[in-house]
Each structure stands twice: as structure tokens, then as C-alpha cells.
């Protein structure tokens, strides 16, 4: 039940749907011995796309006795409200305050989310600093690729897990449950966890070795991660096809973190794709890995998937395609439904510089591929470059300019160029290298921007050099850097990865107040004997191997790809842990149970539903996307529009503003494979998130060529609304008096036209509000003009009204179509 406080708090935020939960597939457990929250420390729409959070949530919740929930970073508006009202941040599943949990696990995949992690802890009434926490507070464990340098994290983490956490979970969580049954307290659980060789803690002196999940590609559990009701940044299903990367790019931390590379078998992959489409309702599937083109069966896999699923309007994307594994036939396969973008991670233009990175990006191959793609209808390509790489001692901006000009002049493509500053990362051959200062980086970026400022077909974008500075400090800093980050957090630093949120002034103030010379830190190239904060941590590749790679980089020498047998031993592989070579596989042996339908016929239906409770905090665009997935996972395949980016045909009568409830929302849809209305309603209801319930459904006659087509919006006339006060009847009576005075004082105008009738009932005001052809004619604007506190009232649409021509006004659902 919505109460006044929750409603007012949520309606005071930019996107209240970030904090409500209630999504389809959201897990609930009435009893649990061990309660944990997992988090990627960013906003909901970013964090819900994080693969690690999806895997951990699913894996943990399939263990008896464990309840894993989610919590993400509160936006600055919501964080301020929680602090002002003295309310702790809670989990999305049960709204349990964070300080009441047993553990919080952070997937730390990006250094610039560190201040967000502190904000999550303190908003949940947990001190951000470890030495200020007590026995009553949850254990704070951090893992992920950006956690491989414990230095800056050590003031905040009770434990840091180095590696792939599935192995750790499967071994240690059952032991935790046994300890909990015996009455164990926080220190007992910490002592147990510290026994794992992949765990770092402030008290531990033993060497830490990265944990590697032996079950990758063989795990038989199901994916129970919630399907977001809110539109997320990556609003698609994700299937991990390969972990690690066979390439040995010397700047790439992830390549070293996930060694050796391992693949999933084709049959398991296909069934995971099927589950994402049929059970989750996604129409876009990302086949994810660090280098998807190096999946040994990639051509056969994409051909098989598009053959099976394209007719259902499903498309596939392959991020991180290496130039040498990109072919036009592969792009055509994944672009049968929607044209995929052409993306080239060149990094640096000159051949000898590329060899220093252990890459070979032939410009002639790129141009040939673009010319082939142009004949097939592609017109846009994206290129990524880094500046400040440690393989040359010169300004590379002019070389990048010449490279872009050659691509443009020879292909005529529209080009989107993305520039970023090179950041040396730990456990890579470039961990000894220097980093460009922000001022130097910006000079080079602006040189490139100015070169193309008159060419509208070449767009230059870049990641800010100052955020890159902070990323570099956290990546290679020690505990003192962690203290600087904490001081910046206390001054208000949040969402530092977002250019529009990054506050350079805060960071420079912190550096000045602490007499910290960041220029000296960044510009100093380290020698071979340099002692790093992560020297007692092994990811597999030894320090001597990395130094040899650093020397080869400066000499422009290539290192072979990861293969079996290994030609360049780094230490990550051994007899039980090695890469897999491609074997013959027959894709026709994979059996899928897929429904058949006639794509040339479809049936129209009109549907009414209610929108209450948590669902009122979803925008109209969210509701549209939500229903697209609901129909898909209910087993109903919608008729699509034609063209470049086909869309399911769903029409809503009249969108409701955020924060308004409804007892009568109307939509129309066109479906290829209908069943009886009772069966359809049952299946659709089972796949809806909390707060949305079906009322009625009836068939409509198909469109006949030449007949007038009535859209729902053309039939919409107005709505009956009920206004309830969260307070008492006198508050409602006062509002009714204000409406009466306003209406009596108007001879004409917007509200005189729109407000048809209004009555004061026992516990609500009933208003009939008609559609007028003027902007901002919605009832919510009307209410805001009448009171300084519009959030003291909840507006509910009682009935959606319609009429045909000059006919009688009646519920739109009942109109003949």
C-alpha cells in the first residue's frame, strides 16, 4: 500500500523506479540463515546491466539458506532525501536496511565507482571506513577486475576477493551456513573467509592467488535474475559465450584478469539464448566476451541463432569484435533483424605502434570491409583511439588525424571517433608506464577536434582527461590514495565516471589540501624493481613475464595468441587449467522447442489493465518496453513494423504521467499466434511485474484495406480521475474549494475547456478531464497550480473514455473498433 511518506520521497526524485524493485523474476525468500546484498556501485540503469551482479544473484539464490538481494547507488537527489529524513537505504527485494544484513558484496569493475560505493554504505548506515565499523555491521567484501590493487580499497574493505567468485561461493558459503547454525558471529565468518587463498584482508600476510571457476561452461543452474521494469542502459539479454581472451593486448587488464580463456559449448550457449528470449522476453541478445569474434564457432553460432530466432524479431549483437575476426558475412548474419553498428578499436594508427600493443589492425582490411559494407547499406562506423600510450615519445594526434582522413576520403563513411587517455593498469605489462597529465591529454584531444570541426560527417567524442587522472590514481595507488578518495567523497564527489557529474574542483581542492603532487605520481616511469601495492597478489602471469612483455612493447615485437600447446608461457595455465582448441561440432544436433506461426496473418486485441503500487513509478516508455517483453515471455509473438529497426506493434490510448495510478489503462496489440482469451490473460498475468494486473481482453476485427483505421489515440476523448488525499477530509475539501473558485473565475481557456465536471465525494474528488489540443493540459499540471504540495494527493485514472465522431461518450474499451 502506498503511503504518503514513500510517495512524497519517491516523487521528489528524478527516476523513482530506481528504488522500488518489484520486477518480474525478483527473488523472494521468507526465511534465510545468511542474508547478503550484491551491488555494482552505480545507478540502477547502469548496474542492472552488470554481468557479475546477474551471475552472483542467480548463483546465491539457488542455495538453500541464502537470500541474496540487490542494492545500487542512490542518485544524489535520493541520497539527500534519505539523509534529511533519517531513513536508511534498503535492498530492492525487501527494503531491508543495509546495516541489518550479514554481508554486502561489491562488484568493483571500474575504479571511478569507488565514491559511489562509499555512498551506498553510508546511506545504509554502515561506516564507509573499515576501522569505524563494529561487530554489528555487515561484512563488506569487494571483488571484480578493478579490485586487483588492494591499496586504495584497504581503508574500506573487510575482505577483497581476487578472481571469479563462483568458485569461492560454491566452496565457502555452505561452510558459512553451518557456522551460522552453530551461532557464529562476524569474526568467525571473517576468519573462515580468510582461509581462501584468493582472499585479501588487512590482517593477511600470505600470498594471494586469483580464484578461477572450474565450472565455467558446465554449470547447470538456471538464470533467475530479475528483468528490469525500468529501461536500462543496456536493455537486452546477455549471454557470456567466452571468459577471458586469447589475445595478449598489453594494455588490457581484463585479458590478464580472466586468463586462461575458456568457452561455453555451442549447445549450452544456444539454450541460454533460448532462455533469455522465451523466459525473459528479450528481443535483443548480446553474445558477450572480451573478443567475441575469437569464439571458435562464432560464424556457425550466429548463423544458427539468426536462422532460428530472426522470425520472432530477435536480433543479436557482438561487442568487442577484433578487426581480424570481423567479416561482412558475420555482420550480415547479426544484422538480419537490425543493422548492427560497425566498430573498430584501432587504439593507435601507426603499424609499429600497434605491434607495441600486441595488435595488428590493418587499415587496408578496414577500408575493404567498409566498402563491402557500404554496398550492403551501412553508412556509419565508430573508431576508438587512445592517446598517451607508452610505446612512443611523441604527440600522436597528427597521426590519428591523418588516419581518420584516409578512412573518410577513401570510404565516404560517416565516422564517430572516440578518444580516451591511456591508463596504466596493475598486473599488465604497462603497469610500470607513465600516464599523460590532463592538460597534455586535452591539448592532443583538442588538436584532433579542431582538425574536423568543419566536417559534419566526422564527430569527435572523448572521455574527460581529469576523470582519467582519478582512474589512474586509484588503479595504481596505495592506501593514501584511498584516503584522498574518501576526502573527495566527503566533499560531494559522486558518479565520477559521468562527465556531467564529475567535479574537478573537488578533487583539486583535496590534492591541494593534502599537498599531493599528482603530476609527479603520474609522470614517473617505474623501474623493474619498483614495489607495487599488489606485488603479493598473483593473477597468473608473473612479474618477470610482464616485464619482458613491457620490453617487447617498446621494441614493437608481437607475442603469440593463447593456444594449446602454449607458445608464450605466462604462468596462468597448467595441465588442469588451459585454453581449449576448436573441435568439430554439428549445430543441427541442437534441439529447440520453438512455436510455429504464420507470419502473414495476425490478430488484433484490445486489453485493459490496472497500474498501482510500485508500477506507478514507471514512465510510459518503461511500460511500453515492459509489455514488449511480457508478450514475448508469455509465448505470444507480435506483429512488427517494417524498416530499418522493426518494432512490435503495441498502441496505448493515452500515456499517464509518472506517479499516477490507474484502474483502466488501455492498449491494443497485434499477435501472430493467439489462443483463447482466458488462456492468454492467464499467461500474460503470470509474466507481469508487481503492480500491474489485467482486467479484460477482447478481439478486434482485422484491418481491411480501404476502411478507416481507428487508432486508440484517435478514439480517446478523456478520462475520469479520482483525487485522494494522503491526509484527511478537510485537506480534500480545501482542494475542492480551490477548484470551484478557479473554475468559477474562468470564462475560457485551458482549464475551462479541459475540466468538464468535478464532484466532491466521500473520500475523493471526481474529475472528468477531456483532451484539448493544447500543451500541458494534463491534470497533474492543473493540480500543481492549485496547491503548493501536489504530492499530498494521489491521482488515479478511474476510466479511460472515448467516442467515435459525434457519438456517445463511453469507456474506450467498449467502443467498436
Beta strands, then each sheet from edge to edge (+ up, - down):
strand 1: 34-39
strand 2: 66-70
strand 3: 103-107
strand 4: 139-143
strand 5: 159-161
strand 6: 199-200
strand 7: 208-209
strand 8: 237-240
strand 9: 242-243
strand 10: 262-263
strand 11: 284-288
strand 12: 315-317
strand 13: 342-347
strand 14: 380-387
strand 15: 414-421
strand 16: 458-462
strand 17: 537-538
strand 18: 603-611
strand 19: 650-652
strand 20: 661-671
strand 21: 692-700
strand 22: 716-725
strand 23: 755-760
strand 24: 765-770
strand 25: 793-802
strand 26: 810-811
sheet 1: 2+ 1+ 3+ 4+ 5+ 6-
sheet 2: 7+ 17+
sheet 3: 8+ 11+ 12+
sheet 4: 9+ 10-
sheet 5: 13+ 14+ 15+ 16+
sheet 6: 19+ 20- 18+ 21-
sheet 7: 19+ 20- 25- 22+ 24- 23+
sheet 8: 19+ 20- 25- 26+
end
